[in-house]
Amino acid sequence: MSQPWQQPQQPPQQPQSSPSPNPYLQAPAQPPAPPQMPPAAPQQAYGYPQQPPQPMQPGYSQQQQQPYPGGFPQQQPYPGGPQQPRSGSPAGGFFLGLLASFVIAAIYSGIWFAMYKDMDSDSAVRGLYFGHAVINGALTGLVVGMVAGRSNGAHVGAGIIAALGAFFGFTNAFVCIMLDAPNGDFFLKHNPMTPAKAWWATGGDAGDHLLAVLGVLLAAGIAWGLAAAMGRRRS
């Protein structure tokens, strides 16, 4: 009996090897994404962290608080609140002006005592007296104005100090002159008002009292004017 026709079995074919991959045709591998950091807190200028807004207090407007360049708030004075104190020290200016007037008066007394034997006329005594009044008033006013500032009381005090410096500079010099004369201490002991009477005459006739008052007023006026001018410029 004949068998049906069978196809001859073919030997198993070996799988064809795939072509070698071309490295130039492959897409480049993407680098791994960097790890994401948590968002940092917002920073403000100059490295200071931003502060949370403060609640507004009643009675204060938003314009009253202005930040500094570094981020710190600046509290502005509100209407009706305490005002800023004026610059200057009235007490310090008064004492420094008193010291300056005392030093100038002492120098004037020493100069007059050293030169009184060579002063033959009353005009030289009067000229030295008025020169001392001007210098004493100018220096006292400058010192008080620079230290005391806009204090009106200190300006008036500068005028009083300069006037006293002009008066006591004359009387102290006259006391030294009398002590240098023979029996001068005995005369001063029995007539202690002699230096004041000599100032009232200003080295001249006893009836010429206007020059004595004029020298004191000149020193007071110069001291007050310069103290007020320097106080306004300093503040």
C-alpha positions as CSV (number, residue, x, y, z in Angstrom):
1,M,0.0,0.0,0.0
2,S,1.5,3.2,-1.0
3,Q,1.8,6.1,1.5
4,P,0.7,9.5,0.8
5,W,3.3,11.8,-0.5
6,Q,5.1,13.5,2.1
7,Q,7.2,16.5,1.7
8,P,10.8,15.9,2.5
9,Q,11.6,17.4,5.8
10,Q,14.0,20.3,5.6
11,P,16.7,20.6,8.0
12,P,16.0,23.3,10.6
13,Q,17.4,26.6,9.7
14,Q,19.5,28.4,12.1
15,P,18.3,31.8,13.0
16,Q,20.1,34.5,11.1
17,S,22.2,36.7,13.3
18,S,20.9,40.2,13.6
19,P,23.2,42.8,12.2
20,S,25.5,44.5,14.7
21,P,23.9,47.6,16.1
22,N,25.2,50.9,14.6
23,P,26.3,53.2,17.4
24,Y,25.8,56.3,15.2
25,L,22.2,55.5,14.6
26,Q,21.1,55.2,18.2
27,A,19.7,58.2,20.1
28,P,22.0,59.5,22.7
29,A,21.0,58.6,26.2
30,Q,19.7,61.5,28.3
31,P,21.5,62.3,31.5
32,P,19.5,61.7,34.7
33,A,17.6,64.7,36.0
34,P,19.3,66.4,39.1
35,P,17.4,66.0,42.4
36,Q,15.2,69.0,43.0
37,M,15.8,71.0,46.2
38,P,13.0,72.3,48.3
39,P,12.2,76.0,47.6
40,A,14.3,78.3,49.8
41,A,12.8,81.1,51.9
42,P,12.5,84.4,50.0
43,Q,15.5,86.6,50.7
44,Q,15.5,90.4,50.9
45,A,18.2,92.8,49.9
46,Y,21.5,92.8,51.8
47,G,21.0,89.3,53.0
48,Y,18.3,89.9,55.7
49,P,15.4,87.5,55.7
50,Q,12.0,89.0,54.9
51,Q,10.0,89.5,57.9
52,P,6.3,88.8,58.0
53,P,4.1,91.9,57.8
54,Q,3.2,93.3,61.2
55,P,-0.4,94.1,62.0
56,M,-1.1,97.8,61.9
57,Q,-1.9,99.5,65.2
58,P,-4.8,101.9,65.5
59,G,-3.9,105.5,65.2
60,Y,-0.8,104.9,63.0
61,S,-0.8,105.2,59.3
62,Q,1.2,103.0,57.0
63,Q,3.4,105.9,55.8
64,Q,4.7,106.4,59.3
65,Q,6.9,103.3,59.1
66,Q,9.6,103.5,56.5
67,P,12.2,100.7,56.2
68,Y,15.9,101.3,56.5
69,P,18.1,100.1,53.7
70,G,18.8,96.9,55.6
71,G,15.1,96.1,56.1
72,F,14.5,97.4,59.6
73,P,11.5,99.6,60.1
74,Q,11.9,103.2,61.2
75,Q,9.3,104.6,63.5
76,Q,8.5,108.2,62.5
77,P,7.1,110.6,65.2
78,Y,3.3,110.9,64.9
79,P,1.5,114.2,65.3
80,G,1.1,115.1,68.9
81,G,3.8,112.7,70.0
82,P,7.1,113.5,71.7
83,Q,9.4,115.7,69.5
84,Q,13.1,115.0,68.9
85,P,15.3,116.8,71.5
86,R,17.3,119.7,70.2
87,S,21.0,119.1,69.7
88,G,23.4,120.8,72.1
89,S,24.0,121.1,75.8
90,P,22.9,124.5,77.3
91,A,24.5,123.7,80.7
92,G,27.8,122.6,79.1
93,G,27.8,125.7,76.9
94,F,27.3,127.9,79.9
95,F,30.1,126.5,81.9
96,L,32.5,126.4,79.0
97,G,31.7,130.0,78.1
98,L,32.3,130.9,81.8
99,L,35.7,129.2,81.6
100,A,36.6,131.0,78.4
101,S,35.6,134.4,79.7
102,F,37.6,133.8,82.9
103,V,40.7,132.9,81.0
104,I,40.5,135.9,78.7
105,A,39.9,138.2,81.7
106,A,42.9,136.8,83.5
107,I,45.1,137.3,80.4
108,Y,43.9,140.9,80.1
109,S,44.6,141.6,83.8
110,G,48.1,140.2,83.4
111,I,48.8,142.3,80.3
112,W,47.6,145.5,81.9
113,F,49.6,144.8,85.1
114,A,52.7,144.2,83.1
115,M,52.3,147.3,81.0
116,Y,50.7,149.8,83.4
117,K,54.0,151.6,84.2
118,D,54.5,152.4,80.5
119,M,50.9,153.7,80.0
120,D,51.2,157.4,80.5
121,S,47.8,158.3,79.0
122,D,44.2,157.3,79.8
123,S,43.6,156.6,76.1
124,A,45.9,153.5,76.3
125,V,43.9,152.2,79.3
126,R,40.6,152.7,77.6
127,G,41.8,151.1,74.3
128,L,43.0,148.1,76.2
129,Y,39.7,147.9,78.1
130,F,37.6,148.0,74.9
131,G,39.9,145.5,73.1
132,H,39.4,143.1,76.0
133,A,35.6,143.6,75.9
134,V,35.5,142.8,72.2
135,I,37.7,139.7,72.5
136,N,36.0,138.4,75.6
137,G,32.5,138.8,74.0
138,A,33.6,137.1,70.8
139,L,35.3,134.1,72.3
140,T,32.5,133.6,74.9
141,G,29.8,133.8,72.2
142,L,31.5,131.3,69.9
143,V,32.1,128.7,72.6
144,V,28.5,128.9,73.9
145,G,27.0,128.9,70.5
146,M,28.9,125.8,69.4
147,V,28.1,123.8,72.5
148,A,24.6,125.0,73.5
149,G,23.0,125.0,70.0
150,R,19.7,126.8,69.7
151,S,19.1,127.4,73.4
152,N,18.0,131.0,73.9
153,G,18.8,130.9,77.6
154,A,22.4,129.9,76.9
155,H,22.7,132.8,74.4
156,V,21.5,135.3,77.0
157,G,23.8,133.7,79.5
158,A,26.7,134.2,77.1
159,G,26.0,138.0,77.1
160,I,25.9,138.1,80.9
161,I,29.2,136.1,81.2
162,A,31.0,138.4,78.8
163,A,29.8,141.5,80.6
164,L,31.0,140.1,83.9
165,G,34.3,139.2,82.3
166,A,34.8,142.7,81.0
167,F,34.1,144.2,84.5
168,F,36.1,141.7,86.6
169,G,39.0,141.8,84.2
170,F,39.4,145.5,84.8
171,T,38.9,145.4,88.6
172,N,41.2,142.4,89.1
173,A,44.0,144.2,87.1
174,F,43.5,147.3,89.2
175,V,43.8,145.3,92.4
176,C,47.1,143.9,91.2
177,I,48.3,147.4,90.4
178,M,47.3,148.7,93.8
179,L,49.0,145.8,95.6
180,D,52.2,146.6,93.7
181,A,52.1,150.2,94.9
182,P,53.4,151.1,98.4
183,N,50.8,150.9,101.1
184,G,48.4,149.6,98.5
185,D,47.1,146.7,100.6
186,F,46.3,149.1,103.4
187,F,44.4,151.4,101.1
188,L,42.4,148.4,99.7
189,K,41.6,147.2,103.2
190,H,40.0,150.5,104.2
191,N,38.5,151.2,100.7
192,P,37.5,147.9,99.1
193,M,35.3,149.6,96.5
194,T,38.2,151.4,95.0
195,P,38.6,149.0,92.0
196,A,34.9,149.4,91.1
197,K,35.2,153.2,91.3
198,A,38.2,153.0,89.0
199,W,36.2,151.0,86.5
200,W,33.4,153.5,86.7
201,A,35.8,156.2,85.7
202,T,37.6,153.8,83.2
203,G,41.0,155.2,83.8
204,G,39.9,158.8,83.2
205,D,37.9,161.5,84.9
206,A,35.2,160.4,87.4
207,G,32.5,162.1,85.3
208,D,33.2,160.0,82.2
209,H,31.0,157.0,83.1
210,L,29.7,156.3,79.6
211,L,32.8,154.5,78.5
212,A,32.6,152.0,81.3
213,V,29.0,151.1,80.6
214,L,29.7,151.0,76.8
215,G,32.5,148.4,77.2
216,V,30.2,146.1,79.2
217,L,27.4,146.5,76.7
218,L,29.7,145.9,73.8
219,A,31.0,142.6,75.3
220,A,27.4,141.4,76.1
221,G,26.1,142.3,72.6
222,I,28.9,140.6,70.8
223,A,28.6,137.4,72.9
224,W,24.9,137.2,72.5
225,G,24.9,137.8,68.7
226,L,27.7,135.3,68.0
227,A,26.1,132.6,70.3
228,A,22.8,132.9,68.5
229,A,24.4,132.8,65.0
230,M,26.6,129.8,65.8
231,G,23.7,128.0,67.5
232,R,21.5,128.3,64.3
233,R,24.3,127.1,62.1
234,R,25.1,124.1,64.3
235,S,21.6,122.8,64.7
